[in-house]
Amino acid sequence: MPSVTLKAHDGQAILLDEPYALPANARLLVTLVEPETDAERAAWAGLSLAGLARA
Protein backbone atom coordinates (compact mmCIF):
# COMPACT_ATOMS: atom_id res chain seq x y z
CA MET A 1 0.00 0.00 0.00
CA PRO A 2 1.45 3.43 -0.89
CA SER A 3 2.01 6.05 1.81
CA VAL A 4 -0.84 8.50 2.28
CA THR A 5 -0.90 11.66 4.41
CA LEU A 6 -4.18 12.21 6.23
CA LYS A 7 -5.16 15.14 8.43
CA ALA A 8 -6.54 14.20 11.83
CA HIS A 9 -7.16 15.65 15.27
CA ASP A 10 -7.26 14.35 18.80
CA GLY A 11 -10.47 13.98 20.75
CA GLN A 12 -10.64 11.02 23.09
CA ALA A 13 -9.07 9.12 20.18
CA ILE A 14 -7.30 10.14 16.98
CA LEU A 15 -10.02 11.10 14.49
CA LEU A 16 -9.51 11.57 10.75
CA ASP A 17 -10.69 14.95 9.43
CA GLU A 18 -12.03 13.32 6.23
CA PRO A 19 -13.31 9.80 5.58
CA TYR A 20 -10.70 7.29 4.40
CA ALA A 21 -11.08 3.53 4.10
CA LEU A 22 -8.28 2.05 6.20
CA PRO A 23 -7.68 -1.66 5.71
CA ALA A 24 -8.02 -3.86 8.81
CA ASN A 25 -4.86 -3.88 10.94
CA ALA A 26 -3.26 -1.10 8.85
CA ARG A 27 0.08 0.08 10.23
CA LEU A 28 0.10 3.81 10.98
CA LEU A 29 2.73 6.42 11.76
CA VAL A 30 1.55 9.41 13.76
CA THR A 31 3.38 12.76 13.68
CA LEU A 32 2.45 15.47 16.17
CA VAL A 33 2.45 18.98 14.69
CA GLU A 34 2.76 22.00 16.93
CA PRO A 35 -0.08 24.49 16.41
CA GLU A 36 0.92 27.58 14.47
CA THR A 37 0.77 30.91 16.23
CA ASP A 38 -0.56 34.03 14.56
CA ALA A 39 2.98 35.46 14.57
CA GLU A 40 4.33 32.40 12.72
CA ARG A 41 1.51 32.55 10.20
CA ALA A 42 2.16 36.26 9.60
CA ALA A 43 5.90 35.65 9.16
CA TRP A 44 5.30 32.89 6.56
CA ALA A 45 2.76 35.06 4.77
CA GLY A 46 5.31 37.91 4.63
CA LEU A 47 7.98 35.62 3.19
CA SER A 48 5.52 34.31 0.61
CA LEU A 49 4.53 37.82 -0.47
CA ALA A 50 8.19 38.85 -0.74
CA GLY A 51 8.93 35.80 -2.90
CA LEU A 52 5.96 36.56 -5.16
CA ALA A 53 7.06 40.18 -5.50
CA ARG A 54 10.53 39.02 -6.65
CA ALA A 55 9.01 36.57 -9.16
N, C-alpha and C positions, 0 to 999 in steps of 0.2 A: 504494500500500500504506500503511495507517495506521501510525503510530509504535507500537512495542511496547517495553516495558522488560523485559529479561531479566536474571536474575542469572547471573553467571559467575565463574570464578576462573582464575588463571594457573597453569599447569603449565609445560610446555615450549611450550605454545600456549594461547590463550584457549579455555577449555572452558565450555560452557553447563552450568548446574547442573541443568536439566531439559530434556528433548527439545523441540525446536522445529524445524519444517520451514522452513528458510530457502530462498528461491528462489535459483537459480544467479545468481551475480554480484550478490547483494544488497549495497547500500551500507549500511555500519554506522558508527555513532558510538560511540566507547568513552570512558567516563568513569571515571577512577580514583577510588576512594573510600578515604580513610584508614581504617585499622582503628580501631574504637572501643576506648577503654581502659575498664577497670572503673570508674574514677572518673567518666568521662563518662556511662557507662551509669547509674551510681547517681544522678548529678545529674539526668539526664532522668527517671528513675523518680521521684525526689523531686518534681520539678515536676509530673509527671503526677498523682501522689497529691494534691498540694496543690490542683490544679485540680479534681479529682474531689471533694475535700472541700468546696470552695466551691460546687460545682454542686448 
